Amino acid sequence: MTNKEYNGWFNYETWLVNLWMDNDQGEHEHWREVARESIETNIALCEWYQFEDRLKDYLDQIREGKEGLAGDLIGAAIGEVNTRDIAKSWVENELEHMGINMEITE
């Protein structure tokens, strides 16, 4: 994964995935719910791992079934996405919306 910061994100691919997650109301609400579930499941540790796992599954579904050049290109782009940055950002934002002041841990 190459760090080529773009618009405050790890790289262009990370920014783009986050943009699509946040650009549609239905998608936005879905990912907020995933963040809430991650928080509720792991509130004592404030873990973002569950969110990241769901995001990785989502990206794997996008890649699934793609073959040849298109599959390779999609796989390469998805491989550059920093899912941890996205997960931490969404969980931090949801904590803020819930009025919980808690630091995200690695």
Secondary structure as UniProt FT lines:
FT   TURN            7..8
FT   HELIX           12..23
FT   HELIX           25..41
FT   TURN            43..46
FT   HELIX           49..63
FT   TURN            64..65
FT   HELIX           68..79
FT   HELIX           83..97
FT   TURN            98..99
//
